[in-house]
Amino acid sequence: MEELYDVLCYHTGEVLLSSVTLTAAQEYTTSRGGRRVTLPDEPPEDYWVHIPEVAEDVRKHDEYIKSLRPIMITRRSELTGVDHSRKIDVSLKQIELWEGGALIQDAMPNLSDEDREFLMTGITPEEWDAHFGEEE
């Protein structure tokens, strides 16, 4: 009996074909202008492929997402009750991770302490300094 493979997209993880012969996996990959990608510790039944068309779509999507940054965030200050807005260089995925329970410093390691404080409490650096004094 011939071994069967799942053809998986290297860029998205999507299963492109399921339970096909090696010949069918190779023909599909070739027909899409792609190539097989070998991954470490890859299960033998997985046939990972790089498809240029998909790679280009992923690249365009990533550029689009990057163009959305920084994001204007509005929060109400826990100190004063005043609404403040700040542009913060954060992705929607990072916000989702944080709101899903990740520690903010793990979800958003690229942000300054001030930006993380603003996201958590709505407190701006100016309010912090006014209420607690400037750091020395």
C-alpha positions in Angstrom: 0.0 0.0 0.0 1.4 3.4 -1.0 2.1 6.0 1.7 -0.3 9.0 1.9 0.7 12.6 2.6 -0.9 15.8 3.7 0.3 18.8 1.7 0.7 21.8 4.0 1.4 25.4 3.1 4.7 26.5 4.7 3.4 30.1 5.0 -0.1 29.6 6.5 -0.1 26.0 7.9 -3.2 25.4 5.9 -3.8 21.8 4.6 -3.8 22.2 0.8 -4.4 18.5 0.1 -5.2 15.6 2.4 -4.2 12.0 2.2 -2.6 12.0 -1.3 0.2 9.9 -2.8 3.7 11.3 -3.0 3.3 11.6 -6.8 0.1 13.6 -6.4 1.7 15.9 -3.8 4.7 16.5 -6.2 2.4 17.2 -9.2 0.3 19.6 -7.2 3.4 21.5 -5.9 4.9 21.7 -9.4 1.6 22.8 -10.9 1.6 25.8 -8.5 5.2 26.7 -9.2 6.2 25.6 -5.7 8.8 23.5 -4.0 8.9 21.2 -1.0 10.3 22.6 2.2 11.9 20.3 4.7 11.3 21.2 8.3 13.2 19.7 11.3 11.3 17.0 13.1 8.7 17.0 10.3 6.3 14.0 10.6 6.9 11.7 7.6 3.3 12.1 6.4 3.5 15.9 6.2 4.6 17.4 2.9 5.3 21.1 3.5 5.4 23.3 0.4 6.4 26.9 -0.5 3.9 28.3 -3.1 5.2 31.6 -4.5 1.6 33.0 -5.0 0.7 32.3 -1.4 4.0 33.7 -0.2 3.4 36.9 -2.1 -0.2 37.1 -0.6 1.2 36.7 2.9 3.9 39.3 2.3 1.2 41.8 1.0 -1.0 41.1 4.0 1.9 41.6 6.4 2.8 44.9 4.8 -0.9 46.0 5.1 -1.0 45.0 8.8 2.3 46.9 9.4 0.8 50.0 7.7 -2.0 50.0 10.3 0.6 50.7 13.0 0.8 52.7 15.2 -2.7 52.4 16.5 -4.6 55.3 18.1 -5.7 54.0 21.5 -8.1 55.8 23.9 -8.2 54.9 27.6 -9.8 56.6 30.6 -7.2 57.4 33.3 -7.6 55.5 36.5 -6.1 58.5 38.3 -8.1 61.3 36.9 -11.0 59.8 35.0 -10.0 61.8 31.9 -10.0 60.1 28.5 -6.6 60.2 26.7 -5.6 59.1 23.3 -2.1 58.0 22.2 -0.6 56.5 19.2 1.0 53.2 20.2 3.1 50.9 18.0 1.3 47.7 18.7 -0.4 45.1 16.5 -3.9 43.8 16.9 -2.4 40.3 17.5 -0.4 41.7 20.5 -3.6 43.2 21.9 -5.4 39.9 21.4 -2.6 38.1 23.2 -2.7 40.5 26.2 -6.5 40.5 26.4 -6.3 36.7 26.2 -4.3 36.6 29.4 -0.7 37.0 28.4 1.4 39.3 30.5 1.6 42.7 28.8 5.4 42.7 28.8 5.4 39.3 27.1 2.7 40.2 24.6 4.2 43.6 23.8 8.0 43.6 24.5 8.6 46.3 22.0 6.6 48.9 24.0 8.0 51.3 26.6 7.0 51.1 30.2 5.0 54.3 29.7 3.0 52.8 26.7 2.3 49.6 28.6 1.1 51.6 31.7 -1.1 53.7 29.4 -2.7 50.6 27.9 -3.3 49.0 31.4 -4.5 52.1 33.3 -5.0 55.0 30.9 -2.4 56.9 32.9 -0.1 59.1 30.8 3.5 59.9 31.7 2.5 63.5 32.5 -0.2 62.4 34.9 2.2 59.9 36.5 4.7 62.6 37.1 2.1 65.1 38.4 0.7 62.5 40.9 3.8 60.6 41.9 6.7 62.9 41.0 9.4 62.4 38.4 11.8 59.5 38.6 15.3 60.5 39.6 
